[in-house]
Amino acid sequence: MDIFKVFFISTVFSSSGAEIQLLINPVNLPENLLPGTQLSRAYDKDVAGKPDAYRFLNKTKDFVIDASSGVITSTKIFNYETDPVRFLLIVDTGGSSRSVLTINIVDVPELPDCTADPQFSSGTATLEIAEDYPLFQSIYRLTATDEDFANGDRLTYTIVSQLSGPRRGANPFGVDPVSGVVSLRGEDSLDFDAGYHTFQLALRATDTKGLFCQGTLIIKIKDINDEKPQFEPFPLDSINVTEKKRVGEIIAKVKATDPDEDSSITYSFKRQQEMFALDPFTGIITLLQPLSLDNPNNSKIYSLEIEAKDDGNNTSTYMFTVSVENVNDPIFCDTSFSTGAGISVSVPENVPASTFIYMILSRDPDLGQELEQFQFVIAVKNREPFSLESCIGTITINIQNVNDEIPVLTHIPDAPINIYENLPVGTKLIKLTAADRDIGDSVYYEFIGTRKEFSINQDSGEVTVVYPLDYEDVTVPKSWVLYIRVYDNERVHSTTGSFTVILQDVNDNSPQCSQDIYTFELPENIPLESLVVSLTCTDQDGTFPNNNITYQLIANPFSNETFTLTNNELKVGPKPLDYDNPIFAGMHFKYTLFVRVSDEGSPVLSTIITIIVRVSRVNEVDPIGATSAFTFSIFENSPVDALVGKITFTDSDWPLNNIKYTIIGGNVGMSPKFYIEPDTGMIKLLSSLDREAESLYKIVVRITDLDNDALPDPLRQRSVMAQVTIHVLNINDEPPVCNPPHIEAWIFSNINGPFVQLNCSDRDSLPEHLSYSILRGNTNNQFTLWRRGVDPPSVAIRQDFQYDVFQGIQDPMTFQLLIEVTDELGGNKATQLSATSTVIIHVLPWIITQPTPSKKTTTTTITTSVLKKISYYWSPDNWLPAVLTITGVLFVMCLYAVAWCLFKDAPACSRLFPQCHKPYHCQPSHIVKNPAKVPRMHETSLNDDTKLNETLTWLPGSHQ
């Protein structure tokens, strides 16, 4: 806008042929320059060396020009952000030439100021947040100011460093470069239990010139109970106990730890147990019932699942097995056989061979164990009654093992085994158990068929994972039926079994989108409901709800109503885009949106998508003013560069109110009288005014907006017109004028009424504002001024004029009336102006006789007295005019008395000093030389050039 200002004024004065030379023009004045520095110098060869030659035509307190040398200096230190940035000074030397000096205030970069928060700038700003503080939510806002904002400077906020303690190395915080908002960005976890208790951030605000200020923010992390208890596992997740454990004895002790400080843990079984008891506070497991394997209802393996819960209701579970070991009990026989004298059996002598005599019952209490040896002691006696002959011998029968037993699977699951994907390779899936009753025979395990995902230990029967199990891998089955073969030594006997393994999907894949960052540019007038982007995201997890995607717009206070996210479509609305907003300008005219794309698995996994929407400006509205017609008034004696008025228009397009005012029309054929400052709309006086020459000016001003569209001007510029009417107010600087100033009239003595009309006017007063009065010459008030309406009055005979006064006159009579005309009727007397008109009236007798010629000729001299009252006068104290008046009156009386004494007898002065005893000496007669040629009533104008040179001689009867 300032460029147009210079151009306009230069055009105005170019016609005058500027001869004033300016050493430097324009002048670029740095804002911090000390006053008194010479800026430029004016030179006009026509006034060189003359004092008081140079001056500024427009008033200014900020600059001075030396009147003799023309050196121009400043009088103060300027501030680019608060003072006007351009000055137009009109240099004048009193001649017809003028020059315009342009002084531009140049911005000097200044340091940003971070002292809005004194604690931050001093390094003591401290705040506390919980370790589960949400991402992207404001924690602290760095507020810095920069005086260069007015010049379009912008601040960028950065984190110089962030130190954590007692554990170091985390960088979880970020700062928005535009708004200065500090928030969590999710790059590192904010985990108090991992040792991140305090963070010290060094924040910096940097302007576009690289100048910066910085401070320190201390963030303390508050611990919350957010960690699950963690169990200390048993080796191979199994413990062994013997079947001889007594009821009440301790079986094992489970232990879980909680990373959260000051947290207690309680234990419980996930399912009710009949064989075991668990202390909820210590984790000690005790036996409730005997584990004897001799009881067929008891199992050799027990699976226990224990839950640990902390004070925050965070839970975790641990499953392990309790294996009961068999204890080898001694063989025992029938008590009647093994105690006392034993058993005596009688058989007849002729008992046949191989006849069954007696069965010895013996058993081993351990299940699955067989007797390997029988030993008999046989006593042979003579059957004679009194014979003492006998013998005793021992027969040992050894039972030889024969591999005749088939291995038996003692533990193989009936229900399917559910496992989660991504189990580490080597994870034990299950342990199968089998038995072979053959003594010394071993059992071995193998898969029937080839399975790349699992392996089974040939000796122990443990099934482990040997291949990565990824549910989303199409080459990996989702379930398996594993067939097991158990065989003995040399594969003589074998048995088979099977169990089912089902792979469960784990939510291990976060949603993935086609892009992580989107950048768009939209015009601010884009319609509501317009589609910005349709996000394309997928989740590689194979099952619902792990692969069910939801979209959530992470709203911020500025854009939460500007955009709407429905499913995966981001649209504009419900509020439209608005480029023309100071807050939005501070955001560099862009929206930064974050969309959280989440699945519905457990735990929920998500991905953050960044969408940057840049808004381009559109010139949407015309400049608006309170009215399109303005009326101003200015006094005609106003100095050049005086303010006439200011027209004010606003423009809501950004940059706000960036408007240029231009005069494009006005009074055709006239030299320019006004100019307008393009950036302020102030209309000022360019040259002097004369209301009597022109009292009304109409000019047309075009108001055009600037730089309100992405396209360069003038492609989409908008403009409106304003009609400006300027009334020139009157200043009473013109006295009344009577034309002609002298009137001479001949009347007969018998006339009655008006006989001659004055012709008086005033260029700056209306006719009705003129007042008339007879100052001198109206002897005995014989004449009066008769006025009808607003026209000038006529001189008339008074209505009570006695006709017989002149009826008998023999000679003509002459009267000389001095009439005063005053303007501004009823106005301020100090500003009133007046003039006089002389009316000479010759009264002729009605009956004319031939007069006797007179040898004495009377010379009549006509004079004009102009009274002029100055509007600016000295007003003394009240006593001074009274003293001066009395003194003046006494002085005049004394002079008259002296003159009377000296000249009373002189004939030439008889009119001035009359003798009361000779009244006829005071009445000289006026002879009409040729009465026949005098009309009945005649008036004429005297020649000003001849009459003003004549000597004043009062006519008879004209004095008062």
Secondary structure as the mmCIF struct_conf table of DSSP 4:
data_model
#
loop_
_struct_conf.conf_type_id
_struct_conf.id
_struct_conf.beg_label_comp_id
_struct_conf.beg_label_asym_id
_struct_conf.beg_label_seq_id
_struct_conf.end_label_comp_id
_struct_conf.end_label_asym_id
_struct_conf.end_label_seq_id
HELX_RH_AL_P HELX_RH_AL_P1 ASP A 2 SER A 14
TURN_TY1_P TURN_TY1_P1 SER A 15 SER A 16
STRN STRN1 GLN A 21 LEU A 22
BEND BEND1 LEU A 23 PRO A 26
STRN STRN2 VAL A 27 PRO A 30
TURN_TY1_P TURN_TY1_P2 GLU A 31 ASN A 32
HELX_LH_PP_P HELX_LH_PP_P1 LEU A 33 LEU A 34
TURN_TY1_P TURN_TY1_P3 PRO A 35 GLY A 36
STRN STRN3 GLN A 38 TYR A 43
TURN_TY1_P TURN_TY1_P4 LYS A 45 GLY A 49
TURN_TY1_P TURN_TY1_P5 PRO A 51 ASP A 52
STRN STRN4 ARG A 55 PHE A 56
BEND BEND2 LEU A 57 ASN A 58
BEND BEND3 LYS A 61 ASP A 62
STRN STRN5 PHE A 63 ILE A 65
TURN_TY1_P TURN_TY1_P6 ALA A 67 SER A 69
STRN STRN6 VAL A 71 SER A 74
BEND BEND4 LYS A 76 LYS A 76
TURN_TY1_P TURN_TY1_P7 TYR A 80 THR A 82
BEND BEND5 ASP A 83 ASP A 83
BEND BEND6 VAL A 85 VAL A 85
STRN STRN7 ARG A 86 ASP A 92
BEND BEND7 GLY A 94 SER A 96
STRN STRN8 ARG A 98 VAL A 106
HELX_LH_PP_P HELX_LH_PP_P2 ASP A 107 ASP A 107
STRN STRN9 ASP A 113 ASP A 113
TURN_TY1_P TURN_TY1_P8 THR A 115 ALA A 116
BEND BEND8 ASP A 117 ASP A 117
HELX_RH_AL_P HELX_RH_AL_P2 PRO A 118 SER A 122
TURN_TY1_P TURN_TY1_P9 GLY A 123 GLY A 123
STRN STRN10 ALA A 125 ALA A 130
TURN_TY1_P TURN_TY1_P10 GLU A 131 ASP A 132
HELX_LH_PP_P HELX_LH_PP_P3 TYR A 133 PRO A 134
TURN_TY1_P TURN_TY1_P11 LEU A 135 PHE A 136
BEND BEND9 ILE A 139 ILE A 139
STRN STRN11 TYR A 140 ARG A 141
STRN STRN12 THR A 145 THR A 145
HELX_RH_3T_P HELX_RH_3T_P1 GLU A 147 ASN A 151
TURN_TY1_P TURN_TY1_P12 GLY A 152 GLY A 152
STRN STRN13 THR A 156 PRO A 166
BEND BEND10 ARG A 167 ARG A 167
STRN STRN14 PHE A 173 VAL A 175
TURN_TY1_P TURN_TY1_P13 PRO A 177 SER A 179
STRN STRN15 VAL A 181 LEU A 184
BEND BEND11 GLY A 186 ASP A 188
HELX_RH_3T_P HELX_RH_3T_P2 PHE A 192 ALA A 194
TURN_TY1_P TURN_TY1_P14 GLY A 195 GLY A 195
STRN STRN16 TYR A 196 THR A 206
TURN_TY1_P TURN_TY1_P15 THR A 208 LYS A 209
BEND BEND12 GLY A 210 GLY A 210
STRN STRN17 PHE A 212 LYS A 222
HELX_LH_PP_P HELX_LH_PP_P4 ASP A 223 ASP A 223
BEND BEND13 ASN A 225 ASN A 225
HELX_LH_PP_P HELX_LH_PP_P5 GLU A 227 PRO A 229
STRN STRN18 GLN A 230 PHE A 231
HELX_LH_PP_P HELX_LH_PP_P6 PRO A 233 PHE A 234
HELX_RH_3T_P HELX_RH_3T_P3 PRO A 235 ASP A 237
STRN STRN19 SER A 238 THR A 242
TURN_TY1_P TURN_TY1_P16 GLU A 243 LYS A 244
HELX_LH_PP_P HELX_LH_PP_P7 LYS A 245 ARG A 246
TURN_TY1_P TURN_TY1_P17 VAL A 247 GLY A 248
STRN STRN20 ILE A 250 LYS A 253
STRN STRN21 ALA A 256 THR A 257
BEND BEND14 PRO A 259 ASP A 260
TURN_TY1_P TURN_TY1_P18 GLU A 261 ASP A 262
STRN STRN22 THR A 266 PHE A 269
BEND BEND15 LYS A 270 ARG A 271
BEND BEND16 GLU A 274 MET A 275
STRN STRN23 PHE A 276 LEU A 278
TURN_TY1_P TURN_TY1_P19 PRO A 280 THR A 282
STRN STRN24 ILE A 284 LEU A 287
BEND BEND17 LEU A 288 GLN A 289
TURN_TY1_P TURN_TY1_P20 LEU A 293 ASP A 294
BEND BEND18 ASN A 295 ASN A 295
TURN_TY1_P TURN_TY1_P21 PRO A 296 ASN A 297
BEND BEND19 ASN A 298 ASN A 298
BEND BEND20 LYS A 300 LYS A 300
STRN STRN25 ILE A 301 LYS A 309
TURN_TY1_P TURN_TY1_P22 ASP A 311 GLY A 312
STRN STRN26 THR A 315 GLU A 325
HELX_LH_PP_P HELX_LH_PP_P8 ASN A 326 ASN A 326
HELX_LH_PP_P HELX_LH_PP_P9 ASP A 329 ILE A 331
STRN STRN27 PHE A 332 CYS A 333
HELX_RH_AL_P HELX_RH_AL_P3 THR A 335 SER A 338
BEND BEND21 THR A 339 THR A 339
TURN_TY1_P TURN_TY1_P23 GLY A 340 ALA A 341
TURN_TY1_P TURN_TY1_P24 GLU A 349 ASN A 350
HELX_LH_PP_P HELX_LH_PP_P10 VAL A 351 PRO A 352
TURN_TY1_P TURN_TY1_P25 ALA A 353 SER A 354
STRN STRN28 SER A 362 ARG A 363
BEND BEND22 PRO A 365 ASP A 366
TURN_TY1_P TURN_TY1_P26 LEU A 367 GLY A 368
STRN STRN29 GLN A 373 LYS A 381
BEND BEND23 GLU A 384 GLU A 384
TURN_TY1_P TURN_TY1_P27 PRO A 385 PHE A 386
STRN STRN30 SER A 390 ASN A 398
HELX_LH_PP_P HELX_LH_PP_P11 ILE A 399 ASN A 401
STRN STRN31 VAL A 408 HIS A 411
BEND BEND24 ASP A 414 ALA A 415
HELX_LH_PP_P HELX_LH_PP_P12 PRO A 416 PRO A 416
STRN STRN32 ILE A 417 TYR A 420
TURN_TY1_P TURN_TY1_P28 GLU A 421 ASN A 422
HELX_LH_PP_P HELX_LH_PP_P13 LEU A 423 PRO A 424
TURN_TY1_P TURN_TY1_P29 VAL A 425 GLY A 426
STRN STRN33 LYS A 428 LYS A 431
STRN STRN34 THR A 433 ALA A 435
BEND BEND25 ASP A 438 ASP A 438
TURN_TY1_P TURN_TY1_P30 ILE A 439 GLY A 440
STRN STRN35 TYR A 444 PHE A 447
BEND BEND26 ILE A 448 GLY A 449
BEND BEND27 LYS A 452 GLU A 453
STRN STRN36 PHE A 454 ILE A 456
TURN_TY1_P TURN_TY1_P31 GLN A 458 SER A 460
STRN STRN37 GLU A 462 VAL A 465
BEND BEND28 TYR A 467 TYR A 467
TURN_TY1_P TURN_TY1_P32 TYR A 471 GLU A 472
TURN_TY1_P TURN_TY1_P33 VAL A 474 THR A 475
BEND BEND29 VAL A 476 VAL A 476
BEND BEND30 LYS A 478 LYS A 478
STRN STRN38 SER A 479 TYR A 487
HELX_RH_3T_P HELX_RH_3T_P4 ASN A 489 ARG A 491
BEND BEND31 VAL A 492 HIS A 493
STRN STRN39 SER A 494 GLN A 504
HELX_LH_PP_P HELX_LH_PP_P14 ASP A 505 ASP A 505
STRN STRN40 GLN A 512 CYS A 513
BEND BEND32 SER A 514 SER A 514
BEND BEND33 ASP A 516 ASP A 516
STRN STRN41 ILE A 517 PRO A 523
TURN_TY1_P TURN_TY1_P34 GLU A 524 ASN A 525
HELX_LH_PP_P HELX_LH_PP_P15 ILE A 526 PRO A 527
TURN_TY1_P TURN_TY1_P35 LEU A 528 GLU A 529
STRN STRN42 LEU A 531 SER A 534
STRN STRN43 CYS A 537 THR A 538
BEND BEND34 THR A 543 THR A 543
TURN_TY1_P TURN_TY1_P36 PHE A 544 ASN A 547
STRN STRN44 THR A 550 ILE A 554
TURN_TY1_P TURN_TY1_P37 PRO A 557 THR A 562
STRN STRN45 PHE A 563 THR A 566
TURN_TY1_P TURN_TY1_P38 ASN A 567 ASN A 568
STRN STRN46 GLU A 569 VAL A 572
BEND BEND35 PRO A 574 LYS A 575
HELX_LH_PP_P HELX_LH_PP_P16 PRO A 576 LEU A 577
BEND BEND36 TYR A 579 TYR A 579
HELX_RH_AL_P HELX_RH_AL_P4 PRO A 582 GLY A 586
TURN_TY1_P TURN_TY1_P39 MET A 587 PHE A 589
STRN STRN47 LYS A 590 SER A 598
BEND BEND37 GLU A 600 PRO A 603
STRN STRN48 SER A 606 SER A 616
BEND BEND38 VAL A 621 VAL A 621
STRN STRN49 ILE A 624 GLY A 625
BEND BEND39 ALA A 626 ALA A 626
BEND BEND40 SER A 628 SER A 628
STRN STRN50 ALA A 629 PHE A 635
TURN_TY1_P TURN_TY1_P40 GLU A 636 ASN A 637
HELX_LH_PP_P HELX_LH_PP_P17 SER A 638 PRO A 639
TURN_TY1_P TURN_TY1_P41 VAL A 640 ASP A 641
STRN STRN51 LEU A 643 LYS A 646
STRN STRN52 PHE A 649 THR A 650
BEND BEND41 ASP A 653 PRO A 655
TURN_TY1_P TURN_TY1_P42 LEU A 656 ASN A 657
STRN STRN53 ILE A 659 GLY A 665
BEND BEND42 ASN A 667 ASN A 667
TURN_TY1_P TURN_TY1_P43 VAL A 668 GLY A 669
BEND BEND43 MET A 670 MET A 670
STRN STRN54 PHE A 674 ILE A 676
TURN_TY1_P TURN_TY1_P44 PRO A 678 THR A 680
STRN STRN55 MET A 682 LEU A 685
BEND BEND44 SER A 687 SER A 687
TURN_TY1_P TURN_TY1_P45 ARG A 691 ALA A 693
STRN STRN56 LEU A 696 ASP A 705
BEND BEND45 ASP A 707 ASP A 707
BEND BEND46 ASP A 709 LEU A 711
HELX_LH_PP_P HELX_LH_PP_P18 PRO A 712 PRO A 712
TURN_TY1_P TURN_TY1_P46 ASP A 713 ARG A 716
STRN STRN57 SER A 719 LEU A 729
HELX_LH_PP_P HELX_LH_PP_P19 ASN A 730 ASN A 730
STRN STRN58 VAL A 737 CYS A 738
BEND BEND47 ASN A 739 PRO A 741
STRN STRN59 HIS A 742 PHE A 748
TURN_TY1_P TURN_TY1_P47 SER A 749 ASN A 750
BEND BEND48 GLY A 753 GLY A 753
STRN STRN60 PRO A 754 GLN A 757
STRN STRN61 CYS A 760 SER A 761
TURN_TY1_P TURN_TY1_P48 ARG A 763 ASP A 764
BEND BEND49 SER A 765 SER A 765
HELX_RH_3T_P HELX_RH_3T_P5 PRO A 767 HIS A 769
STRN STRN62 SER A 771 ARG A 776
HELX_RH_3T_P HELX_RH_3T_P6 THR A 779 ASN A 781
STRN STRN63 PHE A 783 TRP A 786
TURN_TY1_P TURN_TY1_P49 GLY A 789 VAL A 790
BEND BEND50 ASP A 791 ASP A 791
HELX_LH_PP_P HELX_LH_PP_P20 PRO A 792 PRO A 793
STRN STRN64 SER A 794 ILE A 797
TURN_TY1_P TURN_TY1_P50 GLN A 799 ASP A 800
HELX_RH_AL_P HELX_RH_AL_P5 TYR A 803 GLN A 807
TURN_TY1_P TURN_TY1_P51 GLY A 808 GLY A 808
BEND BEND51 ASP A 811 ASP A 811
STRN STRN65 MET A 813 THR A 822
BEND BEND52 GLU A 824 GLU A 824
TURN_TY1_P TURN_TY1_P52 LEU A 825 GLY A 826
BEND BEND53 GLY A 827 GLY A 827
HELX_RH_3T_P HELX_RH_3T_P7 LYS A 829 THR A 831
STRN STRN66 SER A 834 LEU A 844
BEND BEND54 TRP A 846 ILE A 847
HELX_LH_PP_P HELX_LH_PP_P21 PRO A 851 PRO A 853
BEND BEND55 LYS A 855 LYS A 855
BEND BEND56 SER A 871 TYR A 872
TURN_TY1_P TURN_TY1_P53 ASN A 878 ASN A 878
HELX_RH_AL_P HELX_RH_AL_P6 TRP A 879 PHE A 903
TURN_TY1_P TURN_TY1_P54 LYS A 904 ASP A 905
HELX_RH_3T_P HELX_RH_3T_P8 PRO A 907 CYS A 909
TURN_TY1_P TURN_TY1_P55 SER A 910 LEU A 912
BEND BEND57 PHE A 913 PHE A 913
TURN_TY1_P TURN_TY1_P56 CYS A 916 HIS A 917
HELX_RH_3T_P HELX_RH_3T_P9 PRO A 919 CYS A 922
BEND BEND58 LYS A 929 LYS A 929
HELX_RH_3T_P HELX_RH_3T_P10 PRO A 931 LYS A 933
BEND BEND59 VAL A 934 VAL A 934
BEND BEND60 ARG A 936 MET A 937
STRN STRN67 HIS A 938 THR A 940
HELX_LH_PP_P HELX_LH_PP_P22 SER A 941 ASN A 943
HELX_RH_AL_P HELX_RH_AL_P7 ASP A 944 LYS A 947
TURN_TY1_P TURN_TY1_P57 LEU A 948 ASN A 949
BEND BEND61 GLU A 950 GLU A 950
HELX_LH_PP_P HELX_LH_PP_P23 THR A 951 LEU A 952
HELX_LH_PP_P HELX_LH_PP_P24 TRP A 954 LEU A 955
TURN_TY1_P TURN_TY1_P58 PRO A 956 GLY A 957
#
